[in-house]
């Protein structure tokens, strides 16, 4: 999935070679081992087929600790509601486990499907910026205050 041009259709998101993909997966495993959260493999409950990859990762963005919500799905899964479903699960997790950290989505300004997902999930558009020379848009979701 991470090496396929089919899943990297927007500017600034080049397919990874095998070594970079393996380093990404090593980093994800390290996050799970040290932080108790990281990206997930998304599978179909009905068939068990792999649909995509995504979830939350703790990181620093503009000198602020945040949870980055990331998702990438195989083309056969596009447009079927899997990204919002996975996003809702991630936001529920953030609400209960990291309530003080905002959740962000950073994506290409041309990635209309990801922008629609951010809107569906209730993210607020913060600003546009450059990432590796390409324009991207930053969205933010602040975890609601816990009820007392």
C-alpha positions as CSV (number, residue, x, y, z in Angstrom):
1,X,0.0,0.0,0.0
2,X,2.8,2.5,0.9
3,X,4.7,1.7,-2.3
4,X,1.8,1.8,-4.7
5,X,1.3,4.8,-7.0
6,X,-2.4,4.1,-6.9
7,X,-2.6,5.2,-3.2
8,X,-0.4,8.2,-3.7
9,X,-2.4,10.4,-6.1
10,X,-2.0,13.8,-4.5
11,X,1.0,16.2,-4.8
12,X,3.7,16.0,-2.0
13,X,2.8,12.4,-1.2
14,X,5.2,10.2,-3.2
15,X,5.1,6.4,-2.9
16,X,7.6,5.1,-0.5
17,X,10.2,2.5,-1.5
18,X,10.3,-0.8,0.3
19,X,13.0,0.4,2.8
20,X,11.1,3.6,3.7
21,X,7.9,1.6,4.1
22,X,9.6,-0.8,6.5
23,X,11.0,2.1,8.5
24,X,7.5,3.6,8.7
25,X,6.2,0.3,10.1
26,X,9.1,0.0,12.5
27,X,8.2,3.5,13.8
28,X,4.6,2.5,14.2
29,X,5.5,-0.6,16.2
30,X,7.9,1.6,18.3
31,X,4.9,4.0,19.0
32,X,2.8,1.1,20.2
33,X,5.5,-0.2,22.4
34,X,6.4,3.1,24.0
35,X,3.2,5.2,23.8
36,X,0.4,2.7,23.6
37,X,-1.0,4.2,20.4
38,X,-0.1,4.3,16.8
39,X,-1.5,3.6,13.3
40,X,-3.7,0.6,12.7
41,X,-4.2,-1.8,9.9
42,X,-7.9,-1.4,8.9
43,X,-9.6,-4.7,7.9
44,X,-13.1,-5.5,6.8
45,X,-15.2,-7.0,9.6
46,X,-17.1,-9.1,7.0
47,X,-14.2,-10.5,4.9
48,X,-11.0,-9.9,6.9
49,X,-9.5,-8.2,3.8
50,X,-7.1,-5.3,4.5
51,X,-8.7,-2.1,3.5
52,X,-6.2,0.5,4.6
53,X,-3.9,1.9,7.2
54,X,-4.5,4.8,9.7
55,X,-5.1,6.0,13.2
56,X,-3.4,8.3,15.6
57,X,0.2,9.1,16.2
58,X,1.6,11.4,18.8
59,X,3.8,14.1,17.3
60,X,4.8,17.7,17.6
61,X,3.3,20.2,15.1
62,X,4.3,23.9,15.2
63,X,5.9,23.3,18.7
64,X,2.7,21.8,20.0
65,X,2.2,18.2,21.0
66,X,-0.8,16.8,19.0
67,X,-2.3,13.5,17.8
68,X,-2.0,13.2,14.0
69,X,-5.0,11.5,12.4
70,X,-3.8,9.7,9.3
71,X,-5.4,7.4,6.8
72,X,-4.6,5.7,3.5
73,X,-7.0,3.2,1.9
74,X,-6.7,0.9,-1.0
75,X,-8.6,2.1,-4.1
76,X,-11.3,-0.6,-3.7
77,X,-12.2,0.9,-0.3
78,X,-12.5,4.5,-1.5
79,X,-15.9,6.2,-1.2
80,X,-17.4,3.5,1.1
81,X,-17.2,5.4,4.4
82,X,-14.3,3.5,5.9
83,X,-12.2,6.6,6.6
84,X,-14.9,8.4,8.6
85,X,-15.7,5.2,10.5
86,X,-12.0,4.7,11.4
87,X,-11.7,8.4,12.2
88,X,-14.7,8.3,14.6
89,X,-13.0,5.3,16.4
90,X,-9.8,7.3,16.6
91,X,-11.5,10.4,18.0
92,X,-13.3,8.3,20.6
93,X,-10.0,6.8,21.7
94,X,-8.4,10.3,21.8
95,X,-11.4,11.6,23.9
96,X,-10.9,8.9,26.5
97,X,-7.2,8.4,26.5
98,X,-5.5,11.7,25.5
99,X,-8.1,14.3,26.3
100,X,-5.7,17.2,26.6
101,X,-4.2,16.7,23.1
102,X,-5.7,18.2,20.0
103,X,-6.1,16.0,17.0
104,X,-4.9,17.3,13.6
105,X,-5.2,16.3,10.0
106,X,-2.7,17.7,7.5
107,X,-3.4,17.0,3.8
108,X,-2.8,18.3,0.4
109,X,-5.1,21.2,-0.5
110,X,-6.2,19.1,-3.5
111,X,-7.1,16.0,-1.5
112,X,-10.8,16.6,-1.6
113,X,-11.7,13.2,-0.2
114,X,-9.6,13.7,2.9
115,X,-11.0,17.2,3.3
116,X,-14.5,15.8,3.2
117,X,-13.6,13.3,5.9
118,X,-12.2,16.1,8.1
119,X,-15.4,18.0,7.6
120,X,-17.6,15.0,8.4
121,X,-15.6,14.4,11.6
122,X,-16.1,18.0,12.8
123,X,-12.6,19.2,12.3
124,X,-12.0,23.0,12.0
125,X,-9.9,24.3,9.1
126,X,-7.0,26.1,10.7
127,X,-4.8,27.3,7.8
128,X,-2.9,26.5,4.7
129,X,0.9,26.0,4.8
130,X,3.7,24.5,2.7
131,X,5.0,21.0,3.4
132,X,8.0,19.9,1.4
133,X,7.2,22.8,-1.0
134,X,3.6,21.6,-1.6
135,X,0.5,23.4,-0.2
136,X,-1.4,21.6,2.5
137,X,-4.3,22.4,4.7
138,X,-4.3,21.9,8.5
139,X,-7.4,20.8,10.3
140,X,-7.8,20.6,14.1
141,X,-10.3,18.8,16.4
142,X,-10.1,19.7,20.1
143,X,-11.2,17.0,22.4
144,X,-14.3,18.2,24.2
145,X,-13.9,18.8,28.0
146,X,-14.8,15.7,29.9
147,X,-18.2,15.8,31.5
148,X,-18.1,16.1,35.3
